[in-house]
Amino acid sequence: MAMMVSVAVSRITHQSGSERRTGRASLGAFLALAALTGCAPLSEPAPTTVPTPAPSADYPPSPVDTITDPSSGLFVDFTVDPVLDETGSGPATFELPEVDGKVAFYVTCSPTAEYRINVFDSFVSGDCSDVLAAFGTVPVSGESRTVRLSVPDGAMFHIVGIEQASDPPAPAVL
């Protein structure tokens, strides 16, 4: 293929009249021919940009994994329907949907940090880590559905809220 390009450039060079036009015609012909044949000029390749995926945050594990595991000491049920399931870092605020009874909050943090959850004119607090051990149940009261989670700046968290009935379920009759 290089021989064919050379011949075409040579032919164009001989047909042009001035030395100055010859260079332009030869370069233009070469580039046009190279583009048509899929060849690239013998220069440094243009840098290409490959999109890099956004770094994924290394959030602590979901508390749902622990509370749905029957071998866990914090087992709640095989399936749960969270009214709140959020990840993030640093202090955060969330809105709960309309709920009745109580809401149990489960929190994991990385690195280990102190947390405080303010909701329903009450709060729960303690230490949390990437192993679920932090939780608290808050009775629903007042009009506000705002949940304020306080953790140190930079601490990543995963918070889950599970609605619980105001009255415990009746025991199963066998």
N, C-alpha and C positions, 0 to 999 in steps of 0.2 A: 504494500500500500504506500509506503514511503517513496518508492520509485515513481509511482503514478503522480503523487503530489509534486515531486521534483520536476517531472516532465511538464506538468501543467503550469507550474510557476515559470519554468524556463520558456515555454511557449509565449506566455503573456509578457515576459520580460523582453523578448525579441520583437514583439509587435509594438511595444510602446516606443514613443519617440524620444522623450528626454530622460536623462539619468534620474532626475528627481521624481518624475512620475513613475518610473520603473519600480523604484522601491515601494512606493505606495501601492501601485497596482499589484506587485508581487505579494506584498504583505496582505492586502485585502483579498486577493484570490486565494492565497494560502489559508487564511482564516475561514473564508467561506467554504472552501473545499474541505477543510478539516472539520468544520461543523457538520457538513452534509455527510461525511463518511464516519463521523463519530470519533475522529481523532482529536486530541488536544494538543496545543502548542507545547513545545519542549521547555516549559518554564515551571517554576514552582507551582504546585497545585494551590488553588485558592483554599484558604482555610474554611472548613465547614463547621457549622455549629450544630451540635447534636443536643437536642433538648435533654436536660438532666431532670430526673424526677425530683420533685420537692422532697426534702428530707422528711421522713415520717417521724413524728414525735414518738418518743419511747414512753408512752403512758403506762402507768401501773396496770396490772391485770384488772379485769372487770370484777366487781364484787358479786355479780350474778353467777360467775363461774363457781364461787364458793358456796353461795346460799342455795344453789340447785344441785350440789354434790352431796348425796346421802352419806358419804363417809366423812363429811366435814362436821365439825362440832357446831357450826353455824347454819346447818341445813334448815331451810324454810319450807321448800316445796320443790318438786321436780321441775315445775315451770312457774315463772313469775311474770307479772305484767307491770313493769315499772311505770310510775307516774313521772319519774325523773331519771334520766340516764345520760350523764354529761361527762365529758373529759375536758381538761384545760390545764392552765398553769396560773399560779398566783390567786389572789382573791377573785371571786366571781359571784355573780348574781343571776338567779334563774326565777322563772315564774312557774308555779304549779298549776295544773288544771283544777277544776272544782273537785274537792275530795271530802269525804266524811270519815269520822272515826279518828284514826291515828295514821301517821306515816312513819315508817321505819327507814332511817337513812343509814346507808352503808358507804364507807369511804376508804379508798386506798390512796396512798401518796408515795411519791418518789422524789427526792430522798425522804427518809423518815422525818415527819414534821408534826407539829401540833396543829390541830384543826378546831374550828368552832363553826357550828351551823346555827344561824339565827333564823327562826321561822315561827309563825303563829304566836307571836309575843312570848316566845320561849327559846331555849337554846340547848344544844348538846355539844360537848367538847371532849377532847382527849388527844391521845397520840395516834397517828396513823402511819402505816408503812405499806410496802408493796405486798404484804401478806395481810389479808383482811382480818382485822381484830377490832376495828373501830366502827361502832354503830350506836345508834340511839333512836328511841321511839318518842315522837312528839305528838301530843293530842292536838287535833284540829280545833282552833279557836280563832275568833276575830275574822275580819274581812280580808286581811292581807294574805296573798298567796306567794309572796316574795320569799325566796330562799337566798340567804347570804352565806356563802362559804368563805371562811377566812383560813387561808394557809399562807405561808411565807411567799414572797415574790420568788418566782423561779421554781417553786415546788410544783410538780405535776400531780394531778389528781384524777380520780375517777369516782364520781358520786352517783349513787343509785337510791331512789326513793320508792318504797313499796307501800301502797295503801293497805291498811289493815282495818278490818271491821271494828266498830266501837265495842261490840259484844263478841266475846270469843265464840267460835262455833260450838254447837252442842256435840257432846261426845258421840261417836258412832255406836249404834246399837247392833250387837252381833246376834 
